[in-house]
Amino acid sequence: MKRSKADLINYRIQRAFESLDEAKILAQKNHWNTVA
């Protein structure tokens, strides 16, 4: 199944928000040097 450009953009934005949430959690726990 081929996805549209809008689907890809929405997916990437959602993943970016998830990454930011994870970074906030790690920052609150003082984990500054994690490898993703």
TIMI-2910 file (N, C-alpha, C, CB; in pm, 1 decimal, decimal comma, always signed):
<rs>
+----------+----------+----------+----------+----------+----------+----------+----------+----------+----------+----------+----------+------+
!      n_x !      n_y !      n_z !     ca_x !     ca_y !     ca_z !      c_x !      c_y !      c_z !     cb_x !     cb_y !     cb_z ! resn !
+----------+----------+----------+----------+----------+----------+----------+----------+----------+----------+----------+----------+------+
!    +84,1 !   -117,6 !     +0,0 !     +0,0 !     +0,0 !     +0,0 !    +89,1 !   +124,5 !     +0,0 !    -95,9 !     -0,5 !   +122,1 !  Met !
!    +63,9 !   +212,9 !    -92,2 !   +141,8 !   +335,5 !   -101,8 !    +78,1 !   +444,1 !    -15,4 !   +152,6 !   +382,0 !   -248,8 !  Lys !
!   +161,8 !   +510,3 !    +61,2 !   +112,8 !   +616,6 !   +148,8 !   +131,2 !   +752,0 !    +81,0 !   +186,1 !   +613,8 !   +285,2 !  Arg !
!    +44,0 !   +843,2 !   +114,5 !    +53,5 !   +976,4 !    +55,7 !   +162,2 !  +1057,6 !   +126,1 !    -82,3 !  +1049,2 !    +64,3 !  Ser !
!   +199,2 !  +1166,0 !    +64,0 !   +298,4 !  +1254,5 !   +122,7 !   +248,0 !  +1309,1 !   +256,5 !   +331,7 !  +1369,9 !    +26,2 !  Lys !
!   +119,5 !  +1341,4 !   +265,2 !    +61,5 !  +1392,4 !   +390,3 !    +70,9 !  +1287,4 !   +500,5 !    -86,0 !  +1434,0 !   +369,0 !  Ala !
!    +48,5 !  +1159,4 !   +466,3 !    +61,1 !  +1052,0 !   +565,5 !   +203,9 !  +1046,0 !   +619,9 !    +21,7 !   +915,7 !   +503,4 !  Asp !
!   +299,7 !  +1056,8 !   +531,4 !   +440,0 !  +1052,7 !   +573,1 !   +473,5 !  +1171,7 !   +663,0 !   +532,5 !  +1051,2 !   +450,2 !  Leu !
!   +427,3 !  +1289,1 !   +625,0 !   +452,4 !  +1408,8 !   +705,3 !   +391,1 !  +1393,7 !   +843,6 !   +396,3 !  +1534,0 !   +635,6 !  Ile !
!   +267,6 !  +1347,8 !   +849,5 !   +200,9 !  +1328,5 !   +978,5 !   +273,8 !  +1225,8 !  +1064,1 !    +55,9 !  +1285,1 !   +957,5 !  Asn !
!   +320,4 !  +1118,8 !  +1001,8 !   +395,2 !  +1016,1 !  +1074,5 !   +523,2 !  +1074,3 !  +1133,6 !   +428,5 !   +897,8 !   +981,9 !  Tyr !
!   +597,0 !  +1149,1 !  +1051,8 !   +723,5 !  +1206,5 !  +1098,4 !   +702,1 !  +1307,6 !  +1210,4 !   +797,0 !  +1272,7 !   +982,7 !  Arg !
!   +596,4 !  +1387,9 !  +1200,6 !   +565,6 !  +1484,6 !  +1306,3 !   +530,6 !  +1411,9 !  +1435,0 !   +449,6 !  +1577,3 !  +1263,9 !  Ile !
!   +449,8 !  +1307,4 !  +1425,3 !   +413,1 !  +1230,5 !  +1544,3 !   +536,2 !  +1170,2 !  +1610,5 !   +313,5 !  +1120,0 !  +1508,0 !  Gln !
!   +625,6 !  +1114,7 !  +1530,8 !   +748,8 !  +1056,4 !  +1586,0 !   +834,9 !  +1163,8 !  +1651,4 !   +829,1 !   +984,5 !  +1475,6 !  Arg !
!   +838,6 !  +1283,1 !  +1593,6 !   +916,1 !  +1392,5 !  +1652,1 !   +861,3 !  +1429,8 !  +1789,4 !   +915,0 !  +1515,2 !  +1559,2 !  Ala !
!   +728,3 !  +1436,4 !  +1801,4 !   +668,3 !  +1466,3 !  +1931,1 !   +700,8 !  +1357,3 !  +2032,8 !   +516,5 !  +1482,1 !  +1917,3 !  Phe !
!   +698,8 !  +1232,5 !  +1989,6 !   +733,2 !  +1122,5 !  +2079,9 !   +878,8 !  +1133,7 !  +2125,6 !   +709,3 !   +986,7 !  +2011,1 !  Glu !
!   +967,0 !  +1170,2 !  +2034,7 !  +1108,3 !  +1186,9 !  +2070,3 !  +1126,4 !  +1300,5 !  +2170,4 !  +1192,5 !  +1213,6 !  +1944,7 !  Ser !
!  +1053,1 !  +1409,4 !  +2150,8 !  +1060,5 !  +1520,5 !  +2245,2 !  +1011,0 !  +1479,6 !  +2382,9 !   +979,9 !  +1638,9 !  +2194,0 !  Leu !
!   +902,9 !  +1403,5 !  +2386,8 !   +851,3 !  +1355,6 !  +2515,2 !   +955,0 !  +1269,2 !  +2586,6 !   +721,2 !  +1275,9 !  +2494,6 !  Asp !
!  +1020,3 !  +1180,9 !  +2512,3 !  +1123,5 !  +1095,8 !  +2571,4 !  +1240,5 !  +1179,4 !  +2621,4 !  +1172,4 !   +992,0 !  +2469,6 !  Glu !
!  +1279,8 !  +1280,3 !  +2544,8 !  +1390,5 !  +1366,4 !  +2586,0 !  +1356,6 !  +1442,4 !  +2713,7 !  +1426,0 !  +1464,7 !  +2474,3 !  Ala !
!  +1233,4 !  +1487,9 !  +2725,4 !  +1191,7 !  +1558,6 !  +2847,1 !  +1200,4 !  +1466,5 !  +2968,5 !  +1047,9 !  +1612,8 !  +2831,7 !  Lys !
!  +1154,9 !  +1343,8 !  +2953,0 !  +1160,7 !  +1247,5 !  +3063,6 !  +1305,6 !  +1221,7 !  +3104,0 !  +1091,6 !  +1114,8 !  +3024,2 !  Ile !
!  +1391,4 !  +1199,6 !  +3006,0 !  +1532,3 !  +1174,1 !  +3036,2 !  +1598,7 !  +1295,8 !  +3099,9 !  +1607,4 !  +1134,4 !  +2909,1 !  Leu !
!  +1564,3 !  +1415,0 !  +3054,1 !  +1622,2 !  +1536,7 !  +3111,1 !  +1580,1 !  +1553,4 !  +3256,6 !  +1580,3 !  +1659,9 !  +3029,3 !  Ala !
!  +1456,1 !  +1520,0 !  +3286,5 !  +1408,0 !  +1530,6 !  +3424,2 !  +1482,6 !  +1434,0 !  +3515,6 !  +1257,3 !  +1503,5 !  +3430,6 !  Gln !
!  +1530,9 !  +1324,3 !  +3459,7 !  +1603,8 !  +1225,0 !  +3539,1 !  +1755,0 !  +1244,1 !  +3527,4 !  +1565,7 !  +1083,3 !  +3494,9 !  Lys !
!  +1796,0 !  +1355,0 !  +3467,0 !  +1937,4 !  +1390,6 !  +3449,9 !  +2015,5 !  +1289,0 !  +3367,8 !  +2002,6 !  +1406,0 !  +3584,5 !  Asn !
!  +1955,3 !  +1232,4 !  +3266,7 !  +2023,5 !  +1143,6 !  +3171,9 !  +2055,3 !  +1225,3 !  +3047,0 !  +1935,4 !  +1017,0 !  +3136,7 !  His !
!  +2171,5 !  +1287,3 !  +3047,1 !  +2204,7 !  +1379,6 !  +2939,4 !  +2277,3 !  +1312,8 !  +2823,0 !  +2288,9 !  +1491,2 !  +2993,1 !  Trp !
!  +2343,0 !  +1200,7 !  +2844,7 !  +2427,8 !  +1141,9 !  +2741,1 !  +2374,6 !  +1008,9 !  +2690,1 !  +2567,5 !  +1123,0 !  +2793,7 !  Asn !
!  +2245,3 !  +1000,5 !  +2665,1 !  +2191,0 !   +875,3 !  +2614,0 !  +2213,2 !   +865,8 !  +2464,2 !  +2041,7 !   +863,4 !  +2646,7 !  Thr !
!  +2225,9 !   +744,5 !  +2416,7 !  +2243,4 !   +719,4 !  +2274,3 !  +2112,3 !   +666,2 !  +2220,0 !  +2360,4 !   +619,6 !  +2247,4 !  Val !
!  +2064,6 !   +727,8 !  +2113,5 !  +1937,6 !   +684,0 !  +2054,6 !  +1963,3 !   +587,9 !  +1941,9 !  +1855,8 !   +803,3 !  +2004,4 !  Ala !
+----------+----------+----------+----------+----------+----------+----------+----------+----------+----------+----------+----------+------+
</rs>
